């Protein structure tokens, strides 16, 4: 992928069953800022392309894209949490000042 391609700030792992699960969320990344995606949720599809059984090395071609472009993700939460969909703008994590003059605006 091009160095100008970005994702949604979610880290995934593939389980032996073939399920692709959220392993972590980048602080202030698009996935965390959505306040919808949770660690442990199963990723079912990216832009209508099923991801079950795909190696992590292939996921990048679906998730990565130009900054600001939109990606459609479909998830399943837990055993009986139900499915949900989210549209996220790809991008790098926002820089949130924690000290200094900008932190208190």
Secondary structure, 3 states (H helix, E strand, C coil): CCCCEECCCEEEEECCCCCEEEEEECCCCHHHHHCCCCCCCEEEEECCEECCCCCHHHHHHHHCEECCCEEEEEEECCCCCCEEEEEEECCCCCCCCCCCHHHHC
